[in-house]
Amino acid sequence: MANRNLRGVSVSESVENRTSHTEQRRTRIGKRLKMRVPGRLTWRDATGALRFVSVMTRDVSDVDVFVECQVPASIPLYRLVHFQIERPREAAELPLVLQQGKVLSAVYRVGPYKSSTGTPQGYALRLLVEPTRATLPARRTHDEALALAN
């Protein structure tokens, strides 16, 4: 631990606070699966117009997904988007939350920009689901579905 004195205020700097990019990847939430599955993002832009883009997943987990855009698209950081898998054969291998249709998500990281288009190569999305919902069984009875809706 290093102590520094800045303008009369003592600042402690620990090694734990200085993590490298590879160390951050090891501490991610959820188990990541490398999967290339087609999907779709829909969102409203600053003017309120509905936008959409076809994407391909790069990796997925129960709580987040990284997608690569098939065509140039510019989505701002922290924008709320709806993410949906286009139901390929591999749907059984996907986390349960992604098999159930549209998932409200937030853009929490914008990938590096392509020099040819000036738009990001991809986006990291945080799936806005309740933690317990990600672990619920796929099939519910009619009474359970009504209880959740109320």
C-alpha positions as CSV (number, residue, x, y, z in Angstrom):
1,M,0.0,0.0,0.0
2,A,1.3,3.4,-0.9
3,N,0.4,6.6,0.9
4,R,0.6,10.0,-0.8
5,N,-0.1,13.5,0.5
6,L,-2.1,15.7,-1.9
7,R,-2.7,19.3,-0.8
8,G,-2.7,18.3,2.9
9,V,-4.9,15.2,2.4
10,S,-3.5,11.7,2.9
11,V,-4.5,9.4,0.1
12,S,-4.0,5.6,0.5
13,E,-3.6,3.7,-2.7
14,S,-3.8,-0.1,-2.4
15,V,-2.7,-2.7,-5.0
16,E,-6.2,-4.2,-5.0
17,N,-7.6,-1.0,-6.6
18,R,-5.2,-1.2,-9.5
19,T,-6.5,-4.1,-11.6
20,S,-5.5,-4.8,-15.2
21,H,-7.9,-5.5,-18.0
22,T,-7.2,-9.3,-17.8
23,E,-7.9,-9.3,-14.1
24,Q,-11.2,-7.5,-14.7
25,R,-12.2,-10.3,-17.1
26,R,-11.6,-12.9,-14.5
27,T,-13.9,-11.2,-12.0
28,R,-16.9,-10.8,-14.4
29,I,-20.4,-11.7,-13.1
30,G,-21.8,-14.9,-14.5
31,K,-20.2,-17.7,-16.6
32,R,-19.5,-16.5,-20.2
33,L,-20.1,-18.7,-23.2
34,K,-18.5,-18.0,-26.5
35,M,-21.5,-18.2,-28.9
36,R,-22.2,-16.7,-32.3
37,V,-26.0,-16.4,-32.5
38,P,-28.0,-13.9,-34.5
39,G,-30.1,-11.4,-32.7
40,R,-31.7,-8.0,-32.9
41,L,-31.5,-4.7,-31.0
42,T,-34.3,-2.2,-30.9
43,W,-34.2,1.3,-29.3
44,R,-35.5,4.8,-29.6
45,D,-33.0,7.5,-30.6
46,A,-32.8,11.0,-29.2
47,T,-35.7,12.2,-31.5
48,G,-38.0,9.3,-30.4
49,A,-37.7,7.4,-33.7
50,L,-37.6,3.6,-33.4
51,R,-34.3,2.1,-34.5
52,F,-33.2,-1.5,-35.0
53,V,-30.1,-3.4,-36.0
54,S,-29.2,-7.0,-36.6
55,V,-26.4,-8.2,-34.4
56,M,-24.3,-11.3,-33.8
57,T,-23.4,-12.3,-30.2
58,R,-19.8,-12.9,-29.4
59,D,-20.3,-14.1,-25.8
60,V,-23.2,-14.5,-23.5
61,S,-24.0,-15.0,-19.8
62,D,-27.0,-14.9,-17.5
63,V,-26.5,-11.2,-16.9
64,D,-24.8,-9.7,-19.9
65,V,-24.0,-10.2,-23.6
66,F,-21.5,-8.7,-26.1
67,V,-22.9,-8.1,-29.6
68,E,-21.3,-7.1,-32.9
69,C,-23.4,-5.1,-35.3
70,Q,-23.9,-6.4,-38.8
71,V,-24.2,-2.9,-40.3
72,P,-22.9,0.4,-38.9
73,A,-25.0,1.6,-36.0
74,S,-24.3,4.3,-33.3
75,I,-25.9,3.6,-30.0
76,P,-25.0,5.9,-27.1
77,L,-23.6,4.6,-23.8
78,Y,-26.2,3.8,-21.2
79,R,-29.1,3.7,-23.8
80,L,-31.9,1.3,-23.0
81,V,-32.4,-1.2,-25.7
82,H,-34.4,-4.4,-26.2
83,F,-32.3,-7.4,-27.2
84,Q,-33.8,-10.5,-28.7
85,I,-32.3,-13.8,-30.1
86,E,-33.6,-14.8,-33.5
87,R,-34.3,-18.3,-32.2
88,P,-31.6,-20.4,-33.9
89,R,-31.1,-24.2,-33.4
90,E,-28.5,-23.3,-30.6
91,A,-31.2,-21.7,-28.5
92,A,-31.1,-24.7,-26.1
93,E,-27.5,-23.8,-25.2
94,L,-28.3,-20.2,-24.4
95,P,-28.9,-18.9,-20.9
96,L,-32.6,-19.2,-19.9
97,V,-33.2,-15.5,-19.8
98,L,-32.3,-15.2,-23.5
99,Q,-34.5,-18.0,-24.6
100,Q,-37.7,-16.2,-23.3
101,G,-37.9,-13.4,-25.9
102,K,-37.1,-9.7,-25.6
103,V,-34.9,-8.6,-22.7
104,L,-34.6,-5.0,-21.7
105,S,-30.9,-4.2,-21.6
106,A,-28.6,-1.2,-21.1
107,V,-25.5,-0.5,-23.2
108,Y,-22.7,-0.4,-20.5
109,R,-19.6,-0.6,-22.8
110,V,-19.0,0.6,-26.3
111,G,-16.4,-1.4,-28.2
112,P,-13.5,0.0,-30.3
113,Y,-14.5,2.1,-33.3
114,K,-14.0,0.9,-36.9
115,S,-11.8,3.3,-38.8
116,S,-13.8,2.6,-42.0
117,T,-17.2,3.5,-40.7
118,G,-16.5,5.6,-37.6
119,T,-19.0,3.4,-35.6
120,P,-18.3,0.9,-32.8
121,Q,-17.5,-2.7,-33.6
122,G,-19.8,-3.9,-30.8
123,Y,-21.6,-3.2,-27.6
124,A,-21.7,-4.9,-24.2
125,L,-25.2,-5.1,-22.9
126,R,-26.3,-5.6,-19.2
127,L,-29.5,-7.6,-19.2
128,L,-31.9,-5.9,-16.9
129,V,-33.4,-8.9,-15.2
130,E,-34.0,-9.7,-11.6
131,P,-31.2,-12.0,-10.3
132,T,-33.8,-14.6,-9.2
133,R,-35.6,-14.5,-12.5
134,A,-32.4,-15.7,-14.3
135,T,-32.5,-19.0,-12.3
136,L,-36.2,-19.8,-12.5
137,P,-37.3,-22.8,-14.5
138,A,-38.3,-22.3,-18.1
139,R,-41.9,-23.5,-17.8
140,R,-44.4,-22.0,-15.3
141,T,-47.9,-23.1,-14.5
142,H,-50.8,-20.8,-15.4
143,D,-51.3,-19.9,-11.7
144,E,-47.6,-19.0,-11.2
145,A,-47.7,-16.7,-14.3
146,L,-50.8,-14.9,-13.0
147,A,-49.2,-14.5,-9.5
148,L,-46.1,-12.9,-11.1
149,A,-48.1,-10.6,-13.2
150,N,-50.0,-9.2,-10.2
